[in-house]
Amino acid sequence: MPATPFETAGAEITAADIARLFENPKIGYLAEVMNWPGVLNRDPGIMEKIALAHAAGRPVDGHAPGLRGPDAAQYASAGIATDHECFTADEARDKLAVGMHILIREGSAARNFDALIELLPEHFPHLMFCSDDKHPDTLVLGHIDQLVRRALALGNNVFDVLQVACVNPVQHYRLPVGLLRVGDPADFIVVDNLTDFRVQQTYLDGQLVAENGQSQLPAAPIAAANNFHAQPVQAADFRVPTPAAGAPTLRVIECFDGQLVTARLDLPARVEQGEIVADPARDVLKLAVVNRYQAHVPPAVAFIKGFGLAGGALASSVGHDSHNITAVGCDDASLARAVNLVIGARGGLAAVGPGGEALLLPLPVAGLMSDQPGADVAAAYAALDAFAKQLGSPLGAPFMTLSFMALLVIPSLKLSDKGLFDGEAFRFVDAVVGEGV
């Protein structure tokens, strides 16, 4: 943290921090080495962190979307053991061939199960399941158990599927979890049958901790930590002046349902009164990132296609991985109002309609988590999700997709609080073609 030097984060985890953290046996691995260009180029700072993990006997997680062939081999040769970003089976095979373990991801925004599940019969010793971000409305419906059911419905062997779901993660990450062996702690679930896999009871170290979907563990009060210093914005803060000459062409981010990768489109700008404005009729909306850690910093503004809003705006303080405020909208006033709702709550998810209606889900814990019961949060999120779709979004998980539009290490174009970023060239570019770099 941060994933790259091209964004503002609330803190930095240094190599010295990692060395100190690995003194704690509860810190089990080094997670998500996201700066894959740095790994390929053997950046000294990144390689030092990886070396610390190896010296401490900890596995190293990867994050390398789209790497194939020699690049995948070069990445794995740094000692990185897993990847959860594969979106084609051929990409996964390239990484399996060089010794990596593949996590089949099915989250709220990134859904790769259908593309990768064909690997299971041959490669089940080297596969795991994961979600990598699941919003509360889908989490209450299930998690890894859903993937087990889907894998079985495709005719896969039940014990191969259970190895992927339950055994491989424990062994790979050396988790202190029992595997029903003599002398192991009694960590197990009771299910209705080996087809539906509906969990009836959960036991940890022989103690019943959940039954029929209800936790038996006592709630623990928390003191919410939150590094949040952004101050209210104005509609004028999101203005994009027209260049002095010529009809401007925009570099537009194109997002896709169920994927974290984006594409670049070059599209003519809509200009009104000397400003480049959103064009909802063509689904070319404004995307903005507001620095949450410093007051009165101008937002970065670009343009995006794929959100489909006919009016209003969405905003969120969940913005991987630095978690600034990311917003998308059809007009500057709506953008400002949605962002200000998030700022007023010191973190949260907000949706604003063209008629003034608005919904807010506060996230007081670091601007990322709620301190309310899970079922209540799921209901509040479901209402926000439905509202976003009423505004026109065709995306399955609009807020989850929005959160990844600031994740610079996934190509092609993304937006940080410092500007529009080309994830393939690994440099900033201007939102207007021909301007800047």
Secondary structure, DSSP 8 states (H G I E B T S, - for coil): --SSSSS--S----HHHHHHHTTSTT---EEEE--HHHHHTT-HHHHHHHHHHHHTT--EEE--TT--HHHHHHHHTTT--EE----SHHHHHHHHHTT-EEEEEB-SS-B-HHHHGGGHHHHGGGEEEE-SS--HHHHTT-SHHHHHHHHHHTT--HHHHHIIIIIHHHHHTT-S---S-TTS---EEEES-TTT--EEEEEETTEEEEETTEE-S-----------------GGGG--B--SSS--EEEEEE--TT-S--EEEEEE-EEETTEEE-BGGGTEEEEEEE-SSSTT---EEEEEES---SS-EEEES--TTTT-EEEEESSHHHHHHHHHHHHHTTSEEEEE-TTS-EEEEE-TBTTTB-SS-HHHHHHHHHHHHHHHHHTT---SSHHHHHHGGG-TTSSSEEEETTEEEETTTTEE--SBTTS--
